[in-house]
Amino acid sequence: MPSNPPIEKVLEELRSGKIAGETKITMECLDAIASSTVYSNAKRPEDFEHEIAEYLALFLRERPRLILLANAARYLLNEVKQGIEKGLSVTELKKLVTLKAMDFNKSMRAAIDKIGEIGARYIEDGDVILTHGASTTVLSILAKAKEEGKSIQVLVTEARPEFQGRILAMALADLGISTTLIVDSAHYYYMKKVHKVVLGATAICPNGCIVGRVGTGAVALAAHEHRVKVYVAANTQKITAEVAFAEEASHERGDPSWVLPQEESRRLGIFVANPAYDITPPEYVSLIITERGAVPPQGVILIAKEIYGWPLVTFKAADFFEYLA
């Protein structure tokens, strides 16, 4: 594979955990794909198609559970395939990829803005809100509430071991929102002071359960016990048709060295567990806020039918991995 700085830069940031939030990751990956075309030496349209698919597969291998990224990859590759069928040259395909990547990112930004607008309706002046980790859609809701003149306080968990919550806390503080960064284990302690919980999601399953960064389920459970409403903010592109997705995601593991240096764990004989995701059952969620409106978890199946048809036909990130052979 030829050297491609934009692709290599994003891969490095994914591996280091520097990019936080599924939407942000997807946007960065698509921007890299658009920038990568100037480095392509492909002579034939088919070679260019394989090159783009290979780059997408590299991103998906780093984040195989990101439904939003998988849907973006499928969309982009389908556009390339259609372009080839229409007889487009490599030069024309490069322009097409750049345009379509920008279009997809533009649609995501529009969705985020709409989610912010809808979600802010559920935030009241004086609310104390708790959120877990970093989410672009959650940030949009809280920023919109601030823009509307609502005085809110936000508690943000650190989301160890990648500390994604620190990124969101700093973004909120930059907006002038009263923000408190708390250790993950303190969420139950603070829940009695909280009016609402607003969470992001990695994926939403047809049965309404939420796949989120590990700790999401614990926060939702604590809110449920304290009778605090839980709102989940997510683009409809995060809805998966794969019923078994939640089970598969629950087995995903992050890099153990983020928790304890490998040399230390080996020296001491300590096994380090670093689960990446957990599953929040629909009964712990009040509403799922999407760009199409707010729906109860039971209503997700209707959106899934609109997107995927019936019976639900799924798409997996692993479908791309054949390009890495």
Residue pairs with C-beta under 8 A, 6 or more apart in sequence:
1 54
2 39
2 40
2 41
3 39
4 36
4 39
4 55
5 39
6 31
6 32
6 33
6 35
6 36
6 39
7 32
7 33
7 36
7 55
7 58
9 32
10 19
10 28
10 29
10 32
10 59
11 58
11 59
11 62
12 18
13 19
13 28
14 25
14 59
14 62
14 63
15 62
17 162
17 164
17 258
19 25
19 28
20 133
20 134
20 162
20 164
20 167
20 168
21 134
21 135
21 136
21 164
21 167
21 200
22 66
22 68
22 69
22 135
22 136
22 200
22 201
22 202
22 238
23 68
23 108
23 112
23 135
23 136
23 137
23 235
24 134
24 136
25 63
25 66
25 69
26 66
26 68
26 69
26 72
26 108
27 105
27 108
29 56
29 59
29 69
29 72
30 72
30 76
30 101
30 102
30 104
30 105
31 101
31 105
32 55
32 59
33 52
33 55
33 56
33 76
33 97
33 101
34 97
34 98
34 101
34 102
36 52
36 55
37 94
37 97
37 98
38 94
40 48
40 51
40 90
40 94
42 48
42 51
42 90
43 90
44 90
45 83
45 84
45 88
45 89
45 90
45 93
46 84
47 90
48 80
48 90
48 93
48 94
49 77
49 80
49 81
49 84
49 93
50 323
52 76
52 77
52 80
52 97
53 77
53 320
53 323
54 323
54 324
56 73
56 76
56 77
56 320
56 323
57 320
57 321
57 322
57 323
57 324
58 324
59 69
59 73
60 66
60 69
60 70
60 73
60 317
60 320
60 321
61 317
61 321
61 324
63 69
63 317
64 252
64 317
64 318
65 202
65 203
65 211
65 245
65 248
65 249
65 252
65 276
65 277
65 317
66 202
66 203
66 317
67 202
67 203
67 237
67 238
67 239
67 240
67 245
68 108
68 235
68 237
68 238
69 317
70 315
70 316
70 317
70 320
71 237
71 315
72 104
72 237
73 317
73 320
74 315
75 100
75 104
76 97
76 100
76 101
76 104
77 320
79 96
79 97
79 100
80 93
80 96
80 97
83 92
83 93
83 96
84 93
88 96
108 235
108 237
110 291
111 235
111 236
111 237
111 290
111 291
112 136
112 137
112 140
112 235
112 291
113 140
114 291
115 137
115 140
115 141
115 233
115 234
115 235
115 289
115 290
115 291
116 137
116 140
116 141
116 143
116 144
117 144
118 289
118 290
118 291
118 293
118 294
119 137
119 140
119 141
119 144
119 145
119 198
119 231
119 233
119 289
119 294
120 141
120 144
120 145
120 147
120 148
120 150
122 196
122 229
122 231
122 287
122 289
122 294
123 129
123 141
123 142
123 145
123 150
123 152
123 196
123 198
124 150
124 195
125 149
125 150
125 151
125 152
126 150
126 151
126 152
126 195
127 145
127 150
127 152
127 153
127 195
127 196
128 152
128 153
128 154
128 155
128 193
128 194
128 195
129 142
129 152
129 153
129 154
129 155
129 194
129 195
129 196
129 197
129 198
130 154
130 155
130 156
130 157
130 187
130 190
130 191
130 194
130 196
130 197
130 198
130 219
130 223
131 138
131 142
131 154
131 155
131 156
131 157
131 168
131 197
131 198
131 199
131 200
132 156
132 157
132 159
132 165
132 184
132 187
132 199
132 200
132 212
132 213
132 215
132 216
132 219
133 156
133 157
133 159
133 164
133 165
133 168
133 200
133 213
133 215
133 216
134 159
134 164
134 165
134 167
134 168
134 200
135 168
135 199
135 200
135 201
135 233
136 200
137 200
137 233
137 234
137 235
137 289
138 168
138 198
138 199
138 200
138 233
139 168
139 171
139 172
140 233
141 198
141 233
141 289
142 152
142 154
142 172
142 175
142 177
142 198
143 175
143 177
145 152
146 152
146 175
146 176
146 177
151 178
152 177
152 178
153 177
153 178
153 179
153 180
154 172
154 177
154 178
154 179
154 180
155 179
155 180
155 182
155 187
155 190
155 194
156 165
156 168
156 169
156 172
156 179
156 180
156 181
156 182
157 165
157 181
157 182
157 183
157 184
157 186
157 187
157 215
157 219
158 165
158 166
158 181
158 182
158 183
158 184
159 165
159 184
159 213
159 215
160 183
160 184
161 254
161 258
161 259
161 274
162 254
162 258
164 213
165 181
166 181
169 179
169 181
172 179
173 179
182 190
184 215
187 215
187 218
187 219
187 222
188 222
191 222
191 223
191 225
191 226
191 228
192 226
194 223
194 226
194 228
195 228
196 228
196 229
196 230
196 231
197 219
197 220
197 223
197 228
197 229
197 230
197 231
198 230
198 231
198 232
198 233
199 210
199 212
199 216
199 219
199 220
199 230
199 231
199 232
199 233
199 280
200 212
200 213
200 232
200 233
200 234
201 210
201 211
201 212
201 216
201 232
201 233
201 234
201 238
202 211
202 212
202 213
202 238
202 249
202 277
203 210
203 211
203 238
203 239
203 240
203 245
203 246
203 249
204 210
204 211
204 232
204 234
204 238
204 239
204 240
204 288
204 300
205 211
205 239
205 240
205 242
205 243
205 245
205 246
205 300
206 239
206 240
206 241
206 243
206 300
206 301
206 304
206 312
207 243
207 282
207 297
207 300
207 301
208 282
208 285
208 288
208 296
208 297
208 298
208 299
208 300
208 301
209 246
209 279
209 280
209 281
209 282
209 297
210 216
210 220
210 232
210 279
210 280
210 282
210 285
210 288
210 297
211 245
211 246
211 249
211 277
211 278
211 279
212 277
212 278
212 280
213 276
213 277
213 278
214 275
214 276
214 277
214 278
215 278
216 278
216 280
217 278
217 279
217 280
217 281
217 284
218 278
220 230
220 280
220 284
220 285
221 280
221 284
223 229
223 230
223 284
224 230
224 283
224 284
229 286
229 287
230 284
230 285
230 286
231 285
231 286
231 287
231 288
231 289
231 294
232 280
232 285
232 287
232 288
232 289
233 288
233 289
234 288
234 289
234 290
235 290
235 291
236 290
236 291
236 292
236 303
236 307
239 300
239 303
239 304
239 307
240 304
240 314
241 304
241 307
241 308
241 312
241 313
241 314
241 315
242 248
242 312
242 314
242 316
243 312
246 279
249 276
249 277
249 279
250 275
250 277
250 278
250 279
252 275
252 276
252 277
253 273
253 274
253 275
253 276
254 274
254 275
254 276
255 274
256 262
256 265
256 272
256 273
256 274
257 272
258 274
259 272
259 274
260 270
260 272
264 270
265 271
265 272
282 297
282 298
283 297
285 296
285 297
286 296
287 294
287 295
287 296
288 294
288 295
288 296
288 297
288 299
288 300
290 303
292 303
295 302
295 303
304 312
305 312
308 314
